[in-house]
Amino acid sequence: MSGQPPDFWLSLRQELRAGRHWVDRAIVLACAVATGATVVGFTLLAEGASDLFQALRALDPWGAREAGNGLALGVGLSLLWTPLLTVAVVAWCRRFAPAAAGSGIPQVMCALDDERPDARPERWASLRLALHKIGLVSGGLLGGLSIGREGPTVQIGAGVMLHARRWLSPSAGIDAHDLMVAGAAAGIAAAFNTPLGGIVFAFEQLSRRRGLTHSTLVIACIVLAGLVAVSAFGNLTYFGRLPVGALDLSLLGPGLLVALVAGLAGGLLSRLVVLSLRAGPQRWARWRREHPLRFAAACGAGVALIGAVTGGATAGAGYATTRGLLEGQVDLPGVYTLLKFVATWLSVWSGAPGGMFATSLAIGAGIGHDVASLAGVGTQAAIPLIAVGMVGFLAASTQNPITAFIIVMEMVAGQTMVLSLMATALLSSGVSRLLTQPLYGELAALAVAGLPPAAGPDTVAAAPAGAAAGAPAAAGHALAAPGADRPDGVRDPGRTPPVDPFHGGR
């Protein structure tokens, strides 16, 4: 059915007369610029923290490393520094910003779940929580934990954009849901310099239960935040422009093996994370619940020991190691992939805020490198297998295959192997689904079940005073009733297990 075409001049006059609407648009776009600037500042702070930790490890005033007759001073200090910083980060998070725990993606999913009768987005995303998140994640990286900054930018971006709501007019037509999705997408796009990945992530992960009423808002925010990031770091791909070619027939067998191993390993990590964070009757879970700071110190000590064994390769997000593998310029111990896997798990289990996006890419790159070595593939020919491992493990651990292959494709400038990356993402995520449910939905359910009712406009009720000293958490946390809807939209037939409210995540 055809209608009358719009009157151009009438529409133009109406737009020019809508003065307040232009003010609202300017406010939203200004917050998008602020989101990009915040991500830039967070990136500089996080990378500075990682570099400072590596500088600490490199301290060797007496030449013990060169002489080979003792432990270098920096390595010895890291064995104390990492547990101490882990305890400090966890204690601060529990006391002042419980909702800043985890990576931030499950928390944003909770904020977007406006079907809950007590839904309050400010509990999970706010400017205050964003500032806490920046400091806490940077502190974890300064301590050498195996965490990343990319996942937390989702909660940071959502919090910055949600702050715009207080200045918008009632007739703006832009609600909290659209602001948070736009901010989250802009944050992850600016963090990875992957604008397409940010858009796909917003629609695949964050808007499953409701369509966006302002899809152009998301795109505009991504563009502005991306421009700010590009002006600061240049228009470069995350890992530079690498000679990633297409998989040929000789690599079909190793490529298939990489996809299967990445799917199994990614599903196993997701399952371990979820099971570890559930506060069941097991001894380890009881110790974590009753003595969270001692448990965090033990996890930090384990991460520090792994870092000492690998020469610091497992510390931080793993950006330098992953890039070195892609360029064939790094020599890693044969157990690097396994130890990076364990270090990432322990870092999440400790309760320290931090993401797993970048660490998943590092583990996947290690899987691709290991399979290439076992298959006798040369350095240059191994690059496609490493890229396949990255997308496979990321797709398996997040079970977001479209986001995974688009982000990795943009990060390595791998448009020539897009079909290979797509096939790997689908296969690995399918294998992962045989082992576990989608990670973000599970962590969002644990977060909702574990946090008490909100006590203020910006955050959840603070942990009891004794919690910061290792006392048990307060009882009476709201648990999902049997048959309640989980945040990922799946009907839960049973009761959600009791959980520790201060948990990690992606």
C-alpha positions as MATLAB code, in Angstrom:
seq = 'MSGQPPDFWLSLRQELRAGRHWVDRAIVLACAVATGATVVGFTLLAEGASDLFQALRALDPWGAREAGNGLALGVGLSLLWTPLLTVAVVAWCRRFAPAAAGSGIPQVMCALDDERPDARPERWASLRLALHKIGLVSGGLLGGLSIGREGPTVQIGAGVMLHARRWLSPSAGIDAHDLMVAGAAAGIAAAFNTPLGGIVFAFEQLSRRRGLTHSTLVIACIVLAGLVAVSAFGNLTYFGRLPVGALDLSLLGPGLLVALVAGLAGGLLSRLVVLSLRAGPQRWARWRREHPLRFAAACGAGVALIGAVTGGATAGAGYATTRGLLEGQVDLPGVYTLLKFVATWLSVWSGAPGGMFATSLAIGAGIGHDVASLAGVGTQAAIPLIAVGMVGFLAASTQNPITAFIIVMEMVAGQTMVLSLMATALLSSGVSRLLTQPLYGELAALAVAGLPPAAGPDTVAAAPAGAAAGAPAAAGHALAAPGADRPDGVRDPGRTPPVDPFHGGR';
ca = [
       0.000    0.000    0.000;
       1.614    3.245   -1.100;
       1.200    6.477    0.820;
       1.899   10.097    0.186;
       5.593   10.971    0.125;
       6.748   13.141    3.016;
       6.709   16.881    2.537;
      10.386   17.825    2.605;
       9.935   21.472    3.573;
       7.336   20.671    6.217;
       9.599   18.036    7.750;
      12.534   20.446    7.677;
      10.534   23.175    9.437;
       9.385   20.729   12.095;
      12.961   19.630   12.728;
      14.208   23.203   13.012;
      11.428   24.092   15.448;
      12.152   21.089   17.679;
      14.731   22.986   19.728;
      14.583   20.802   22.847;
      15.001   17.635   20.803;
      18.232   19.029   19.377;
      19.439   19.719   22.901;
      18.639   16.127   23.879;
      20.537   14.822   20.865;
      23.514   17.023   21.685;
      23.548   15.696   25.258;
      23.547   12.074   24.088;
      26.281   12.668   21.530;
      28.371   14.552   24.088;
      28.111   11.544   26.414;
      29.199    9.309   23.530;
      32.325   11.448   23.173;
      32.804   11.209   26.934;
      32.501    7.422   26.662;
      35.273    7.332   24.072;
      37.462    9.599   26.210;
      36.813    7.420   29.261;
      37.797    4.283   27.352;
      40.978    6.006   26.150;
      41.867    7.013   29.695;
      41.078    3.518   30.976;
      43.232    1.984   28.257;
      46.210    4.183   29.120;
      45.816    3.507   32.841;
      45.414   -0.255   32.385;
      48.378   -0.572   30.029;
      50.465    1.579   32.350;
      49.564   -0.732   35.252;
      50.574   -3.819   33.250;
      53.854   -2.204   32.191;
      54.597   -1.233   35.790;
      54.075   -4.816   36.930;
      56.428   -6.107   34.259;
      58.976   -3.478   35.301;
      58.644   -4.721   38.872;
      59.293   -8.292   37.757;
      62.343   -7.179   35.795;
      64.096   -5.795   38.878;
      67.389   -7.637   39.251;
      69.966   -5.369   40.945;
      72.317   -8.220   41.851;
      72.305   -9.973   38.474;
      70.777  -13.189   39.779;
      68.915  -13.782   36.529;
      72.028  -13.534   34.369;
      74.143  -15.580   36.750;
      71.457  -18.220   37.003;
      72.196  -18.793   40.672;
      69.081  -17.477   42.347;
      65.698  -15.822   42.144;
      65.647  -12.293   40.743;
      64.467   -9.652   43.169;
      61.524   -8.656   40.980;
      60.258  -12.218   40.670;
      60.458  -12.669   44.422;
      58.619   -9.428   45.022;
      55.861  -10.463   42.595;
      55.203  -13.553   44.717;
      54.202  -11.184   47.526;
      52.914   -8.275   45.469;
      50.286  -10.226   43.512;
      48.492  -11.732   46.560;
      48.582   -8.398   48.406;
      47.123   -6.435   45.488;
      44.495   -9.139   44.927;
      43.353   -8.858   48.537;
      43.301   -5.048   48.356;
      41.225   -5.040   45.150;
      38.737   -7.618   46.434;
      38.393   -5.860   49.808;
      37.734   -2.479   48.163;
      35.217   -3.986   45.752;
      33.320   -5.803   48.495;
      33.232   -2.773   50.760;
      32.547    0.109   48.381;
      31.309   -1.206   45.007;
      29.954   -4.778   45.052;
      28.244   -4.302   41.688;
      31.623   -3.516   40.100;
      32.658   -7.157   40.563;
      33.067   -9.423   37.569;
      33.667   -8.263   34.048;
      30.655   -6.001   33.643;
      28.804   -7.751   30.832;
      26.552   -9.833   33.142;
      25.942   -6.701   35.208;
      24.799   -4.756   32.141;
      22.516   -7.650   31.226;
      20.963   -7.333   34.689;
      20.551   -3.597   34.195;
      18.806   -4.211   30.867;
      16.383   -6.704   32.389;
      13.556   -4.181   32.814;
      10.960   -6.931   33.234;
      11.940   -7.461   36.866;
       9.547   -5.733   39.288;
      12.494   -4.205   41.207;
      14.463   -3.286   38.095;
      16.759   -0.338   38.735;
      19.468    0.139   36.106;
      21.520    2.338   38.452;
      22.199   -0.692   40.629;
      24.365   -2.178   37.896;
      25.577    0.698   35.740;
      26.376    4.245   36.798;
      29.144    6.801   36.526;
      30.198    6.024   40.083;
      30.488    2.303   39.365;
      32.385    3.068   36.152;
      35.023    4.999   38.082;
      35.328    2.186   40.626;
      35.618   -0.314   37.787;
      38.456    1.592   36.143;
      40.463    1.738   39.365;
      39.796   -1.854   40.405;
      40.653   -3.427   37.042;
      43.799   -1.314   36.797;
      44.717   -2.457   40.308;
      44.279   -6.096   39.301;
      46.534   -5.573   36.273;
      49.096   -3.859   38.493;
      49.021   -7.002   40.607;
      49.678   -9.255   37.611;
      46.293  -10.997   37.531;
      45.270  -12.685   34.290;
      42.423  -10.332   33.441;
      41.529   -7.966   30.607;
      40.090   -4.478   30.283;
      37.825   -5.006   27.253;
      34.896   -6.667   29.025;
      34.773   -4.018   31.769;
      34.441   -1.283   29.146;
      30.908   -2.593   28.532;
      29.816   -1.654   32.056;
      31.893    1.530   31.977;
      30.372    2.689   28.695;
      26.862    1.831   29.864;
      27.403    3.775   33.087;
      28.714    6.883   31.333;
      25.858    6.908   28.816;
      23.209    6.248   31.463;
      24.401    9.392   33.233;
      22.939   11.399   30.338;
      19.406   10.466   31.376;
      19.291   13.049   34.165;
      19.667   15.880   31.628;
      17.246   14.597   28.989;
      13.755   16.028   28.706;
      10.722   13.791   29.324;
       9.858   14.057   25.636;
      13.277   12.874   24.445;
      11.998    9.382   23.690;
      15.326    7.824   24.706;
      15.102    5.503   27.672;
      17.704    3.899   29.918;
      17.747    0.683   27.891;
      18.799    2.391   24.682;
      21.373    4.554   26.441;
      23.030    1.566   28.113;
      23.103   -0.526   24.943;
      24.609    2.390   23.039;
      27.213    2.980   25.733;
      28.115   -0.693   26.050;
      28.495   -1.091   22.293;
      30.516    2.106   22.021;
      32.759    0.990   24.864;
      33.651   -2.379   23.408;
      34.034   -0.939   19.902;
      36.453    1.714   21.166;
      38.361   -0.800   23.316;
      39.032   -3.188   20.399;
      38.806   -0.570   17.611;
      36.193   -2.855   16.056;
      33.081   -0.809   15.181;
      31.297   -3.698   13.483;
      32.026   -5.904   16.459;
      30.468   -3.332   18.783;
      27.277   -3.170   16.734;
      26.957   -6.945   16.468;
      27.692   -7.391   20.182;
      24.903   -4.952   21.033;
      22.327   -6.803   18.972;
      23.506  -10.382   19.590;
      24.130  -10.201   23.334;
      22.448   -7.158   24.835;
      19.179   -6.772   22.909;
      17.859  -10.311   22.688;
      14.687   -9.633   24.652;
      13.744   -6.296   23.163;
      14.308   -4.440   19.931;
      16.130   -1.130   19.982;
      13.899    1.844   19.361;
      16.915    3.958   18.434;
      19.300    1.801   16.393;
      20.832    4.907   14.845;
      21.702    6.037   18.370;
      23.924    2.979   18.802;
      25.679    3.608   15.503;
      26.181    7.313   16.222;
      27.650    6.591   19.659;
      29.979    3.941   18.247;
      31.162    6.348   15.559;
      31.875    9.163   18.015;
      33.525    6.954   20.634;
      35.545    5.285   17.893;
      36.707    8.645   16.539;
      37.949    9.620   19.985;
      39.866    6.343   20.289;
      41.306    6.671   16.783;
      42.433   10.233   17.478;
      44.334    8.937   20.521;
      45.799    5.670   19.227;
      45.601    5.949   15.442;
      43.493    3.987   12.982;
      45.201    0.669   13.623;
      43.766   -2.781   14.084;
      44.111   -4.255   17.569;
      46.996   -6.530   16.560;
      48.205   -4.424   13.632;
      47.998   -5.502   10.007;
      49.163   -9.074   10.015;
      49.767  -11.378    7.037;
      46.767  -13.584    7.796;
      45.873  -15.588    4.737;
      43.141  -18.069    3.946;
      43.261  -21.658    5.134;
      44.321  -23.986    2.347;
      43.501  -27.691    2.084;
      46.738  -28.755    3.793;
      45.590  -26.922    6.935;
      42.062  -28.337    6.904;
      42.870  -31.148    9.352;
      44.840  -29.008   11.834;
      42.222  -26.259   11.524;
      39.426  -28.680   12.370;
      41.425  -29.949   15.349;
      41.978  -26.381   16.572;
      38.248  -25.661   16.356;
      37.337  -28.799   18.319;
      39.986  -28.291   21.009;
      39.074  -24.607   21.346;
      35.396  -25.516   21.678;
      36.082  -28.069   24.404;
      38.505  -25.814   26.273;
      36.249  -22.761   26.038;
      33.247  -24.717   27.262;
      35.319  -26.167   30.101;
      36.489  -22.715   31.220;
      32.914  -21.388   31.196;
      31.701  -24.355   33.192;
      34.548  -24.029   35.702;
      33.853  -20.322   36.180;
      30.146  -20.844   36.830;
      30.618  -23.847   39.131;
      33.383  -22.093   41.046;
      31.281  -19.020   41.737;
      28.309  -20.943   43.067;
      28.374  -21.024   46.863;
      27.619  -24.687   47.395;
      28.464  -26.956   50.339;
      31.921  -27.861   49.010;
      34.933  -27.058   51.178;
      36.433  -24.581   48.708;
      33.137  -22.769   48.242;
      32.637  -22.568   52.012;
      36.154  -21.191   52.498;
      35.590  -18.581   49.787;
      32.271  -17.564   51.344;
      33.486  -17.396   54.933;
      37.006  -16.040   54.346;
      36.914  -14.181   51.015;
      40.122  -12.227   51.547;
      42.157  -15.274   52.526;
      40.764  -17.060   49.511;
      41.673  -14.113   47.279;
      45.223  -14.191   48.676;
      45.495  -17.900   47.874;
      44.273  -17.335   44.305;
      46.707  -14.441   43.923;
      49.551  -16.622   45.159;
      48.644  -19.276   42.598;
      48.618  -16.689   39.810;
      51.988  -15.371   40.990;
      53.541  -18.851   40.976;
      52.266  -19.478   37.455;
      53.697  -16.122   36.384;
      57.078  -17.044   37.841;
      57.096  -20.344   35.937;
      56.201  -18.710   32.611;
      58.459  -15.687   32.985;
      55.513  -13.345   33.393;
      53.857  -14.417   30.121;
      50.559  -15.242   31.833;
      50.251  -11.885   33.618;
      47.733   -9.360   32.382;
      45.511   -9.629   29.339;
      48.115  -11.371   27.177;
      48.160   -8.773   24.400;
      51.947   -8.851   23.866;
      52.049  -12.643   23.947;
      49.180  -13.008   21.489;
      50.709  -10.527   19.091;
      54.068  -12.257   19.407;
      52.460  -15.569   18.481;
      50.751  -14.028   15.478;
      54.054  -12.551   14.319;
      56.065  -15.687   15.092;
      58.415  -13.718   17.335;
      57.838  -15.223   20.758;
      59.207  -18.373   22.362;
      56.823  -19.718   24.978;
      57.048  -22.728   27.283;
      55.078  -25.734   26.100;
      52.667  -25.451   29.031;
      51.848  -21.778   28.412;
      48.315  -22.410   27.152;
      47.399  -24.640   30.072;
      48.898  -22.264   32.626;
      47.209  -19.217   31.058;
      43.939  -21.143   31.294;
      44.507  -21.862   35.004;
      45.707  -18.316   35.767;
      42.597  -16.862   34.154;
      40.348  -19.202   36.107;
      42.078  -18.369   39.415;
      41.898  -14.637   38.678;
      38.137  -14.850   38.121;
      37.667  -17.118   41.140;
      39.488  -14.657   43.392;
      36.603  -12.191   43.035;
      38.710   -9.407   41.552;
      36.969   -7.383   38.814;
      38.280   -8.007   35.324;
      37.358   -9.295   31.909;
      38.109  -12.481   30.022;
      37.791  -11.262   26.437;
      41.500  -10.638   25.872;
      42.607  -13.592   27.984;
      40.336  -15.856   25.931;
      42.041  -14.602   22.789;
      45.434  -15.379   24.345;
      44.373  -18.900   25.280;
      42.919  -19.488   21.828;
      46.107  -18.219   20.199;
      48.054  -20.643   22.353;
      45.840  -23.533   21.252;
      46.386  -22.643   17.593;
      50.140  -22.350   18.143;
      50.338  -25.690   19.966;
      48.389  -27.555   17.284;
      50.532  -25.957   14.578;
      53.679  -27.094   16.395;
      52.370  -30.640   16.770;
      51.409  -30.730   13.082;
      54.808  -29.409   12.005;
      53.320  -26.286   10.400;
      55.764  -23.460    9.675;
      55.684  -20.046   11.306;
      53.904  -18.205    8.508;
      51.493  -21.040    7.782;
      50.614  -21.208   11.488;
      49.176  -17.682   11.538;
      45.751  -18.769   10.181;
      45.619  -21.560   12.766;
      46.364  -19.077   15.547;
      43.590  -16.779   14.296;
      41.232  -19.766   14.115;
      42.129  -20.682   17.687;
      41.386  -17.148   18.842;
      37.922  -17.027   17.311;
      37.156  -20.609   18.353;
      37.974  -20.158   22.019;
      36.243  -16.766   22.216;
      33.115  -18.157   20.561;
      33.150  -21.200   22.831;
      33.649  -19.309   26.073;
      31.046  -16.630   25.308;
      28.754  -18.641   22.980;
      28.370  -15.519   20.841;
      29.745  -16.859   17.541;
      28.826  -13.875   15.353;
      30.441  -11.364   17.694;
      33.501  -13.583   18.066;
      34.334  -13.988   14.400;
      33.635  -10.345   13.529;
      35.790   -9.027   16.379;
      38.702  -11.339   15.540;
      38.363  -10.607   11.823;
      38.625   -6.875   12.499;
      41.435   -7.318   15.014;
      43.750   -9.233   12.665;
      42.539   -7.684    9.380;
      41.542  -11.193    8.343;
      38.853  -10.489    5.760;
      40.428  -13.062    3.441;
      39.604  -15.895    5.850;
      36.144  -14.743    6.917;
      34.507  -18.041    5.906;
      37.039  -20.023    7.912;
      36.469  -17.830   10.952;
      32.691  -18.132   10.605;
      32.828  -21.917   10.347;
      35.166  -22.144   13.327;
      32.979  -19.899   15.466;
      29.891  -21.996   14.738;
      31.655  -25.316   15.326;
      33.429  -24.270   18.524;
      30.339  -22.656   20.047;
      28.324  -25.764   19.157;
      30.846  -27.993   20.930;
      30.811  -25.675   23.929;
      27.030  -25.931   24.222;
      27.435  -29.654   24.871;
      29.301  -28.784   28.079;
      27.677  -25.672   29.491;
      24.988  -23.028   29.217;
      25.846  -19.549   27.839;
      28.281  -17.951   30.275;
      26.833  -14.449   30.444;
      23.313  -15.658   31.179;
      24.581  -17.921   33.953;
      26.662  -15.158   35.540;
      23.787  -12.699   35.262;
      21.529  -15.159   37.082;
      24.126  -15.538   39.837;
      24.488  -11.768   40.118;
      20.735  -11.231   40.455;
      20.402  -14.027   42.992;
      23.358  -12.921   45.063;
      22.833   -9.180   45.558;
      20.514   -7.724   48.197;
      17.973   -4.996   47.424;
      19.421   -1.670   46.357;
      20.213    0.795   49.120;
      20.864    3.863   46.994;
      20.574    5.314   43.512;
      24.048    4.324   42.341;
      24.899    0.996   43.855;
      23.690   -2.069   45.630;
      23.638   -2.303   49.368;
      27.170   -2.474   50.665;
      28.556   -5.655   52.080;
      28.396   -5.998   55.845;
      31.232   -4.356   57.675;
      32.601   -7.729   58.634;
      32.754   -8.848   55.044;
      35.773   -6.694   54.357;
      37.561   -8.489   57.156;
      36.626  -11.908   55.903;
      33.368  -12.421   57.764;
      30.534  -14.332   56.126;
      28.271  -12.388   53.811;
      24.874  -11.372   55.042;
      22.155  -13.909   54.766;
      18.812  -13.356   53.185;
      19.929  -12.666   49.651;
      17.131  -12.867   47.154;
      17.089  -16.187   45.360;
      15.304  -16.907   42.137;
      12.176  -18.907   42.783;
      11.627  -22.204   40.990;
      10.440  -21.579   37.484;
      11.665  -17.987   37.415;
      13.003  -16.486   34.216;
      16.789  -16.199   34.014;
      18.302  -12.981   32.641;
      19.229  -14.754   29.406;
      15.556  -15.362   28.728;
      15.635  -19.115   29.427;
      13.055  -20.571   31.754;
      14.794  -22.013   34.820;
      12.936  -25.092   36.046;
      14.659  -25.188   39.403;
      15.907  -23.001   42.185;
      19.095  -21.045   41.665;
      21.770  -22.326   44.077;
      22.962  -20.022   46.844;
      25.804  -17.888   45.618;
      28.541  -15.606   46.846;
      27.377  -12.131   45.772;
      30.902  -10.882   45.143;
      31.851  -13.007   42.202;
      33.915  -12.614   39.106;
      32.904  -13.060   35.513;
      33.735  -12.112   32.025;
];
